[in-house]
Amino acid sequence: MYPDFPEGAPCWADARLPDVEAGKRFYGDLFGWTFDEGAGAERGFYTAAYSEDRAVAALAPGGAGWTVHFAVRDTYAAAEKVAAYGGHIAAGPLSDGAVATVALAAGPEGALFGLWQAGSHQGFERAGAPGALCRAELWTPDAALSDSFYTAVFGYPPPLPHPADVPAPDLRTWRTGSPAAAGPAVPETSRQRVPGRPARFLLHFGAADLPGTCAEALRLGGHVRTAPHSTPYGPMAVLTDDQGADFAVCTA
């Protein structure tokens, strides 16, 4: 069954954390997330997170870090494209029963991301709102290389310029279309050239009160890496949770 998300759209996000219970406390207090009881060892103790009773992310044991997963019709075919255009497959593809067929990939610039062929797990049930993913932004030292790779793998049209009349030639948005009428909102995908830094995807979650969310992250043991500031996409800040995983918050 093809998901409601168009090819190449961010459709799911999860965090690998050394301590999942601590992660539940941090993100539960920060975003108001609730959590299911979590899967057993057969599914890597994968724990789904909910905002207003709708799935928004998951936590699982592992090294600290957030991963965005992109919707694909066929994970095996997408994995072949990743390799053909200069990326590599770090894990998978593997099928989790009828839930999803997934793979962990990296682009030629080194940024990790997931491929997600939906089965019974379609992906986000809530997006573009407080406590949910609003945008996945690729920070890359080589904008031309990234544009070439991701448009080839996911079939993106040429990237759009930044959405505001602010000089930002290195900031672009990749268009991923619209979901089916009954589907949830689709988070944006953008890329920003950031010279001299390793490539990575930075996930932006919505916040109704940006300064208040930053203050709460500090209270919970996290860090504010970049204080709230204006961008062509609106106000945002970069945070680190209490276990070292970076993410951003933006006005939603």
ROMI-539603 format. One line per 8 residues: number of its first residue (from 1); their letters; for each residue x, y, z of C-alpha. Coordinates in pm, 1 decimal. Example, Ala and Ser with C-alpha at 12.3 -4.5 7.8 and 13.67 -1.06 7.14 Angstrom:
1 = as = 1230.0:-450.0:780.0 ~ 1367.0:-106.0:714.0 .
! end
This chain:
1 = mypdfpeg = 0.0:0.0:0.0 ~ 146.8:335.1:-103.4 ~ 155.7:586.3:183.5 ~ -24.5:918.8:184.4 ~ 314.8:1088.3:168.9 ~ 458.5:1167.8:-174.4 ~ 789.6:1017.3:-283.3 ~ 1078.5:1183.0:-101.3 .
9 = apcwadar = 868.5:1358.7:162.2 ~ 970.7:1339.1:528.2 ~ 726.9:1081.7:665.2 ~ 875.1:971.0:998.1 ~ 1139.5:1061.6:1257.7 ~ 1303.1:872.1:1540.4 ~ 1575.2:930.9:1797.0 ~ 1831.5:675.8:1911.8 .
17 = lpdveagk = 1912.5:753.1:2273.9 ~ 2133.3:586.5:2537.1 ~ 1843.5:602.1:2786.1 ~ 1493.2:582.4:2639.6 ~ 1322.2:638.5:2975.4 ~ 1519.5:960.5:3021.1 ~ 1424.0:1057.7:2666.1 ~ 1057.6:1005.4:2745.0 .
25 = rfygdlfg = 1088.6:1237.3:3043.9 ~ 1271.3:1506.6:2844.7 ~ 1049.9:1511.9:2535.8 ~ 735.7:1440.3:2733.3 ~ 790.8:1753.3:2939.7 ~ 924.1:1963.7:2651.2 ~ 657.6:1886.8:2388.6 ~ 382.0:1726.4:2595.6 .
33 = wtfdegag = 436.4:1392.9:2422.2 ~ 286.6:1073.0:2553.3 ~ 428.9:729.7:2476.1 ~ 311.3:376.9:2416.9 ~ 449.4:85.7:2615.6 ~ 710.5:23.9:2348.3 ~ 791.2:-281.9:2143.6 ~ 992.4:-570.3:2279.4 .
41 = aergfyta = 1338.0:-690.7:2187.9 ~ 1210.1:-827.7:1855.7 ~ 1154.9:-466.9:1738.0 ~ 1444.6:-301.9:1916.2 ~ 1236.2:-164.1:2205.3 ~ 1094.1:96.0:1965.7 ~ 869.3:340.5:2156.1 ~ 619.4:559.3:1969.9 .
49 = aysedrav = 554.5:920.1:2076.8 ~ 219.7:1096.8:2041.9 ~ 104.9:1457.7:2037.1 ~ -267.6:1501.3:2095.3 ~ -301.2:1122.5:2057.1 ~ -145.1:1123.8:1708.7 ~ 188.1:965.0:1622.4 ~ 470.3:1216.8:1575.6 .
57 = aalapgga = 799.8:1029.6:1637.9 ~ 965.1:736.9:1812.9 ~ 1249.9:672.3:2056.5 ~ 1476.0:367.9:2063.7 ~ 1798.9:261.7:2240.2 ~ 2125.6:354.7:2071.2 ~ 2367.8:638.2:2013.9 ~ 2228.8:989.5:2051.6 .
65 = gwtvhfav = 2077.7:1135.7:1737.5 ~ 1761.3:1209.9:1540.4 ~ 1695.9:1052.8:1198.7 ~ 1444.8:1167.2:937.2 ~ 1290.0:901.8:712.2 ~ 1174.8:977.2:357.5 ~ 876.1:807.9:196.4 ~ 950.9:573.4:-94.5 .
73 = rdtyaaae = 735.2:336.4:-295.4 ~ 1003.1:66.5:-299.1 ~ 1285.6:67.2:-44.4 ~ 1497.3:-179.2:-242.6 ~ 1474.4:28.2:-560.5 ~ 1545.6:348.8:-366.6 ~ 1849.9:186.4:-203.9 ~ 1984.7:101.3:-549.0 .
81 = kvaayggh = 1942.8:465.9:-651.8 ~ 2126.3:582.7:-340.5 ~ 2426.8:367.3:-432.8 ~ 2409.3:455.2:-803.2 ~ 2422.7:829.9:-737.4 ~ 2713.1:829.7:-492.4 ~ 2556.1:754.7:-154.4 ~ 2568.0:431.5:42.2 .
89 = iaagplsd = 2340.2:208.9:247.3 ~ 2443.4:188.0:612.0 ~ 2181.1:-71.4:714.8 ~ 1908.0:-271.7:542.8 ~ 1686.7:-279.1:354.9 ~ 1486.8:-486.1:599.6 ~ 1119.3:-553.4:646.4 ~ 953.4:-530.1:986.8 .
97 = gavatval = 672.3:-770.3:909.4 ~ 384.5:-575.4:758.3 ~ 477.7:-254.1:943.5 ~ 733.0:-100.0:703.5 ~ 1034.3:-180.2:488.7 ~ 1321.2:46.9:584.6 ~ 1686.4:124.0:521.5 ~ 1940.4:363.4:670.4 .
105 = aagpegal = 2127.6:553.6:401.9 ~ 2381.4:832.8:364.8 ~ 2423.6:1085.4:88.4 ~ 2758.0:1145.6:-82.6 ~ 2820.9:1434.4:157.5 ~ 2772.7:1197.1:453.4 ~ 2433.0:1298.3:595.2 ~ 2235.3:1002.5:732.8 .
113 = fglwqags = 1866.1:954.5:653.0 ~ 1610.2:675.6:635.5 ~ 1411.1:522.1:350.7 ~ 1057.1:426.7:454.8 ~ 820.6:209.3:250.0 ~ 502.8:215.5:453.3 ~ 304.1:-89.7:542.9 ~ 65.3:-64.2:835.7 .
121 = hqgferag = 277.9:221.9:974.6 ~ 206.4:510.5:737.8 ~ 421.4:763.6:923.7 ~ 332.1:1092.7:1087.4 ~ -26.7:1137.2:1197.0 ~ 45.6:1499.7:1288.8 ~ 297.7:1739.5:1135.3 ~ 355.6:2110.2:1085.7 .
129 = apgalcra = 219.2:2192.8:1430.3 ~ 347.7:2247.0:1785.8 ~ 506.3:1927.1:1914.4 ~ 536.4:1778.2:1563.2 ~ 790.5:1787.1:1283.0 ~ 771.4:2096.7:1064.6 ~ 1085.7:2071.9:852.6 ~ 1389.5:1855.3:787.9 .
137 = elwtpdaa = 1681.7:2073.1:687.0 ~ 1999.6:1937.4:536.5 ~ 2314.8:2121.1:640.3 ~ 2567.0:2048.3:368.4 ~ 2913.1:2181.4:277.0 ~ 2843.8:2111.7:-93.1 ~ 2506.5:2244.1:-208.2 ~ 2550.4:2143.6:-571.5 .
145 = lsdsfyta = 2639.0:1784.6:-479.5 ~ 2340.7:1756.8:-245.3 ~ 2098.2:1906.0:-498.3 ~ 2215.5:1661.4:-763.6 ~ 2193.9:1357.2:-535.1 ~ 1856.3:1415.7:-368.4 ~ 1679.9:1526.0:-684.5 ~ 1808.7:1209.0:-858.3 .
153 = vfgypppl = 1712.8:971.1:-575.3 ~ 1372.6:1119.5:-487.3 ~ 1275.0:1291.4:-811.5 ~ 1252.1:1636.7:-653.2 ~ 1191.9:1924.1:-894.9 ~ 1468.0:2189.7:-898.0 ~ 1491.4:2347.1:-551.8 ~ 1300.1:2665.4:-480.3 .
161 = phpadvpa = 1479.5:2979.9:-360.0 ~ 1440.2:3083.6:1.3 ~ 1083.4:3194.9:85.8 ~ 1159.0:3554.0:190.6 ~ 1322.3:3860.4:39.2 ~ 1636.0:3810.1:244.7 ~ 1975.3:3749.8:76.9 ~ 2025.6:3377.9:136.0 .
169 = pdlrtwrt = 2156.0:3222.5:-187.3 ~ 2261.0:2906.0:-8.2 ~ 1916.5:2830.2:136.1 ~ 1670.8:2632.1:-75.2 ~ 1348.9:2430.9:-38.0 ~ 1289.9:2098.2:-211.2 ~ 928.0:2055.3:-319.4 ~ 771.5:1721.0:-232.6 .
177 = gspaaagp = 411.1:1778.3:-335.7 ~ 99.4:1736.2:-124.2 ~ -37.1:1431.2:56.7 ~ -367.2:1267.1:-23.7 ~ -664.7:1475.9:83.9 ~ -725.1:1263.5:393.2 ~ -357.4:1248.2:491.8 ~ -167.1:1453.3:745.8 .
185 = avpetsrq = 35.2:1762.7:661.5 ~ 371.6:1702.6:495.4 ~ 678.9:1855.8:662.1 ~ 901.1:2068.8:441.0 ~ 1244.3:1962.3:320.7 ~ 1512.3:2227.0:280.4 ~ 1886.2:2248.7:247.8 ~ 2137.9:2505.3:359.4 .
193 = rvpgrpar = 2502.3:2528.4:257.1 ~ 2710.4:2529.7:576.3 ~ 3081.1:2533.1:486.2 ~ 3331.0:2362.4:713.2 ~ 3083.5:2141.8:900.5 ~ 2992.2:1774.5:855.7 ~ 2670.6:1721.4:661.6 ~ 2359.9:1628.6:860.6 .
201 = fllhfgaa = 1984.7:1663.3:869.9 ~ 1855.7:1892.7:1144.3 ~ 1494.4:1820.5:1240.5 ~ 1273.2:2120.0:1324.2 ~ 982.2:2062.0:1563.5 ~ 704.7:2315.2:1612.3 ~ 675.6:2523.1:1927.7 ~ 396.6:2762.7:2023.1 .
209 = dlpgtcae = 628.5:2957.4:2255.6 ~ 986.2:2954.5:2127.3 ~ 1158.2:3131.3:2421.5 ~ 954.7:2926.4:2667.3 ~ 1050.1:2599.8:2494.4 ~ 1419.3:2696.4:2510.0 ~ 1389.9:2778.9:2879.9 ~ 1216.2:2445.9:2943.9 .
217 = alrlgghv = 1489.3:2257.2:2756.9 ~ 1748.2:2417.3:2986.8 ~ 1543.8:2327.1:3294.4 ~ 1530.0:1966.3:3175.8 ~ 1908.4:1942.2:3140.5 ~ 1939.5:2024.2:2772.0 ~ 2131.5:2303.9:2604.1 ~ 2054.2:2594.3:2373.6 .
225 = rtaphstp = 2313.4:2574.0:2097.1 ~ 2169.2:2864.3:1898.2 ~ 1934.6:3110.3:2067.8 ~ 1603.1:3204.9:1904.5 ~ 1664.5:3411.5:1591.6 ~ 1494.3:3509.7:1268.9 ~ 1539.1:3307.9:948.3 ~ 1372.6:3324.0:605.5 .
233 = ygpmavlt = 1146.6:3042.9:731.5 ~ 1057.6:3221.1:1056.5 ~ 1199.2:3222.7:1410.3 ~ 1390.9:2912.5:1522.8 ~ 1648.6:2788.6:1774.7 ~ 1883.2:2489.4:1788.2 ~ 1872.4:2275.0:2101.9 ~ 2045.8:1965.9:2239.4 .
241 = ddqgadfa = 1860.0:1724.8:2464.4 ~ 2000.5:1596.2:2792.6 ~ 2165.8:1301.8:2612.7 ~ 2337.4:1492.7:2335.1 ~ 2088.1:1471.2:2045.9 ~ 2056.6:1793.2:1846.2 ~ 1726.8:1922.3:1708.1 ~ 1565.2:2255.4:1628.9 .
249 = vcta = 1246.0:2423.0:1736.0 ~ 1056.9:2669.3:1520.6 ~ 745.5:2880.0:1549.4 ~ 438.4:2679.8:1448.5 .
! end
